[in-house]
Amino acid sequence: MKFIEAYTDGACSGNPGKGGWGAILRYEGHEKELCGGEPQTTNNRMELTAVIEALSALKEPCRVRLTSDSKYVIDAITKGWVYGWKKNGWRKADKKPALNVDLWEKLLPLLELHTVEFVWVHGHQGHPENERCDRLAVGVYTAMP
């Protein structure tokens, strides 16, 4: 199984507002940058979209070390919250509806396909790939009208 390093970030101008996401995929010395955005979104949606797009770009099941600054995404997965939300009809422990269900439903099958290790880093603290992903994300929404 191929080992891929993935780095992702999402960004938003206003929350909600214009948003972008960026991802870097690295395999055996080769890199691929991905990015995109939406005119009206939230930061968490862009963080999730970055992870989804990075994993969706892989053409076969892979082992992935995915580095992100999103506690929302990483904690929801590694602490099992998202699986509880799904089991409870997309309701959180406080009985309020879970947010971004459409994106979680895209991500969960990808997590079954790939073996993913999540690594959290502080955002805007000089992590080179995280900073590059942020520049990709911000570049998308700043180019929007």
C-alpha positions, -999 to +999 in steps of 0.1 A: +000+000+000+014+034-010+023+059+018+011+094+011+018+125+031-011+150+029-014+185+042-047+204+042-061+238+053-092+258+049-097+295+051-126+320+051-130+357+047-158+362+072-175+332+087-196+327+068-181+343+037-159+336+008-138+306+014-110+285+000-092+252+007-057+240-001-041+206-001-006+192-008-001+155-016+034+141-014+045+106-026+081+095-031+094+130-037+066+141-060+041+167-049+007+178-061-011+209-050-049+211-050-072+241-042-107+254-046-133+274-029-169+286-026-184+321-026-205+315+006-192+290+031-177+286+066-141+279+077-151+244+090-167+235+056-135+245+039-114+225+064-135+194+057-135+200+019-097+201+019-095+167+036-122+152+013-105+166-019-070+154-008-083+118-001-105+118-032-075+126-054-059+092-045-065+067-072-062+036-050-064+027-013-034+043+005-018+047+039-020+085+046-005+107+072-028+138+070-016+170+087-042+197+095-046+226+118-084+219+122-093+206+156-129+204+144-120+178+118-093+159+136-111+157+170-144+147+154-127+118+138-100+107+163-123+111+193-151+093+175-176+121+177-186+119+140-194+082+144-216+090+173-233+118+154-241+095+126-253+067+149-277+092+165-292+104+133-267+132+129-274+146+163-247+157+188-246+147+224-265+178+233-292+167+209-285+196+185-281+188+149-246+181+137-233+206+112-219+199+077-235+164+075-233+165+037-195+167+039-191+142+067-211+118+046-185+122+018-156+119+042-166+088+061-164+064+031-129+078+022-118+070+058-129+034+052-111+032+019-078+047+031-058+041+063-055+076+076-034+088+105-043+124+116-017+148+128-027+182+143-005+213+140-010+248+152-021+270+124-001+301+114+029+289+135+054+284+107+047+248+097+059+250+060+032+228+044+004+242+065+014+277+055+015+267+018-020+252+021-032+284+038-017+305+009-035+282-016-068+286+002-066+323+007-055+328-029-087+311-041-111+333-022-092+366-027-094+360-065-132+357-062-153+388-072 
